[in-house]
Amino acid sequence: MDPTDTAAERFERAKQDSTIERLFRVARRLDALARSRIRERTGMPVRQVHTQLLPHLDREGIRLTDLAARLGVTKQAIAPAVDELETWGVVEKIPDPSDGRARLVRFAGVDALMDGLGTLHALEEELAAVVGADALAEVRRVMQAIDQWLDGAAHPRGPS
């Protein structure tokens, strides 16, 4: 370490040397690119809050309060985004069979999901053209291993 380096220079170097920081940066940028492409293609004003919700949904459904807890926000904070996704036909709200007063949020249909996944697959094809199919397959393998490690880690699973 050069003693004449400023704190800002040391910080920038430490950031550049951090694999996790790079993962965060790449994930944010890919999310923004995917949202941009979906907006261009569909006209839907997809925002980050929408894409933060999607990994926590499935066909069975989740209570809005549980969804909010997974994201570390209030139910009131995500309700408008869920309502927008419902308006666009991406999700639907159904009665919770275990509690008639509660409702579950779940994916509404395959078409919207496949459209969104199509955007992600197109981005993967572009990445494969840049880094090579083998390298992208290795990235996928490493991400799966990290995801499995996080599933077993002693800390809560945060937003995906």
C-alpha positions as CSV (number, residue, x, y, z in Angstrom):
1,M,0.0,0.0,0.0
2,D,1.3,3.4,-1.0
3,P,1.4,5.7,2.1
4,T,0.6,8.7,-0.2
5,D,-2.7,7.1,-1.3
6,T,-5.8,9.0,-0.1
7,A,-8.6,7.3,1.8
8,A,-10.8,7.7,-1.3
9,E,-8.2,5.9,-3.5
10,R,-7.8,3.1,-0.9
11,F,-11.6,2.8,-0.8
12,E,-12.0,2.6,-4.6
13,R,-9.2,0.0,-4.8
14,A,-10.9,-2.1,-2.0
15,K,-14.2,-1.9,-3.9
16,Q,-12.6,-3.0,-7.1
17,D,-11.0,-5.9,-5.3
18,S,-14.3,-7.1,-3.7
19,T,-16.0,-10.0,-5.6
20,I,-19.2,-9.4,-3.6
21,E,-19.2,-5.7,-4.5
22,R,-18.8,-6.6,-8.2
23,L,-21.7,-9.1,-7.9
24,F,-23.9,-6.4,-6.4
25,R,-22.9,-4.0,-9.2
26,V,-23.5,-6.5,-12.0
27,A,-26.8,-7.6,-10.5
28,R,-28.1,-4.0,-10.3
29,R,-27.0,-3.2,-13.8
30,L,-28.5,-6.4,-15.3
31,D,-31.7,-5.8,-13.5
32,A,-31.8,-2.2,-14.9
33,L,-31.1,-3.5,-18.4
34,A,-33.8,-6.2,-18.2
35,R,-36.3,-3.7,-17.0
36,S,-35.4,-1.3,-19.7
37,R,-35.9,-3.9,-22.4
38,I,-39.2,-5.0,-20.9
39,R,-40.4,-1.4,-20.9
40,E,-39.3,-0.9,-24.5
41,R,-41.1,-4.1,-25.7
42,T,-44.3,-3.9,-23.6
43,G,-44.7,-0.3,-22.6
44,M,-45.2,-1.5,-19.0
45,P,-43.4,0.9,-16.6
46,V,-41.5,-1.9,-14.8
47,R,-39.5,-0.6,-11.8
48,Q,-37.0,-2.1,-9.5
49,V,-39.6,-2.7,-6.8
50,H,-41.4,-5.0,-9.3
51,T,-38.4,-7.1,-10.1
52,Q,-37.5,-7.4,-6.4
53,L,-40.9,-9.0,-5.7
54,L,-40.8,-11.6,-8.4
55,P,-38.2,-14.0,-7.0
56,H,-40.4,-14.4,-3.9
57,L,-43.6,-15.4,-5.8
58,D,-44.7,-18.8,-7.1
59,R,-47.9,-20.4,-8.3
60,E,-49.0,-21.4,-4.7
61,G,-48.9,-17.8,-3.4
62,I,-47.6,-15.9,-0.4
63,R,-49.4,-13.5,1.9
64,L,-48.6,-9.8,1.3
65,T,-47.3,-9.5,4.9
66,D,-44.9,-12.4,4.4
67,L,-43.7,-11.0,1.1
68,A,-43.1,-7.6,2.8
69,A,-41.2,-9.3,5.6
70,R,-38.9,-11.1,3.1
71,L,-38.1,-7.8,1.5
72,G,-37.7,-6.0,4.9
73,V,-40.4,-3.5,4.1
74,T,-43.9,-2.8,5.2
75,K,-47.0,-4.2,3.6
76,Q,-48.0,-0.7,2.7
77,A,-44.7,-0.1,0.9
78,I,-45.2,-3.0,-1.6
79,A,-48.9,-3.1,-2.0
80,P,-49.0,-0.5,-4.8
81,A,-46.3,-2.5,-6.8
82,V,-48.3,-5.7,-6.3
83,D,-51.5,-3.9,-7.5
84,E,-49.6,-2.8,-10.6
85,L,-48.4,-6.3,-11.3
86,E,-52.0,-7.5,-10.9
87,T,-53.2,-4.8,-13.3
88,W,-50.7,-6.0,-15.9
89,G,-51.8,-9.7,-15.4
90,V,-48.5,-10.8,-13.9
91,V,-49.9,-11.7,-10.5
92,E,-53.3,-12.4,-9.0
93,K,-54.7,-12.2,-5.5
94,I,-56.6,-15.3,-4.3
95,P,-58.2,-16.3,-0.9
96,D,-55.8,-18.0,1.5
97,P,-57.3,-21.5,2.1
98,S,-55.9,-21.5,5.6
99,D,-57.5,-18.2,6.6
100,G,-60.5,-16.8,4.9
101,R,-59.7,-13.2,5.9
102,A,-56.2,-13.3,4.2
103,R,-55.3,-13.3,0.6
104,L,-52.4,-14.8,-1.3
105,V,-50.4,-13.2,-4.1
106,R,-49.3,-15.6,-6.8
107,F,-48.2,-15.6,-10.4
108,A,-51.3,-15.2,-12.6
109,G,-50.2,-17.1,-15.6
110,V,-47.4,-18.6,-17.6
111,D,-47.5,-16.1,-20.5
112,A,-46.2,-13.1,-18.5
113,L,-43.6,-15.2,-16.7
114,M,-42.3,-16.7,-19.9
115,D,-42.1,-13.2,-21.5
116,G,-40.0,-12.0,-18.6
117,L,-37.9,-15.1,-18.7
118,G,-37.5,-14.6,-22.4
119,T,-35.9,-11.3,-21.7
120,L,-33.5,-12.9,-19.3
121,H,-32.6,-15.6,-21.7
122,A,-32.0,-13.1,-24.5
123,L,-29.6,-11.3,-22.1
124,E,-27.8,-14.6,-21.3
125,E,-27.4,-15.2,-25.0
126,E,-25.8,-11.8,-25.4
127,L,-23.5,-12.5,-22.4
128,A,-22.5,-15.9,-23.9
129,A,-21.5,-14.1,-27.1
130,V,-19.3,-11.8,-25.1
131,V,-17.7,-14.1,-22.5
132,G,-18.3,-17.5,-24.2
133,A,-20.9,-20.2,-23.5
134,D,-18.5,-22.2,-21.3
135,A,-17.7,-19.2,-19.1
136,L,-21.3,-18.3,-18.7
137,A,-22.1,-21.9,-17.7
138,E,-19.4,-21.7,-15.1
139,V,-20.9,-18.5,-13.8
140,R,-24.2,-20.2,-13.5
141,R,-22.6,-23.2,-11.7
142,V,-20.9,-20.8,-9.2
143,M,-24.1,-18.8,-8.6
144,Q,-26.0,-22.0,-7.9
145,A,-23.3,-23.1,-5.4
146,I,-23.4,-19.7,-3.7
147,D,-27.3,-19.9,-3.6
148,Q,-27.1,-23.3,-2.0
149,W,-24.6,-22.1,0.5
150,L,-26.9,-19.2,1.4
151,D,-29.8,-21.6,1.8
152,G,-27.8,-23.4,4.5
153,A,-26.2,-20.4,6.1
154,A,-27.1,-19.4,9.6
155,H,-28.5,-16.0,8.5
156,P,-31.8,-15.1,7.0
157,R,-32.2,-15.2,3.2
158,G,-32.6,-11.7,2.0
159,P,-34.3,-10.3,-1.0
160,S,-33.3,-12.0,-4.2
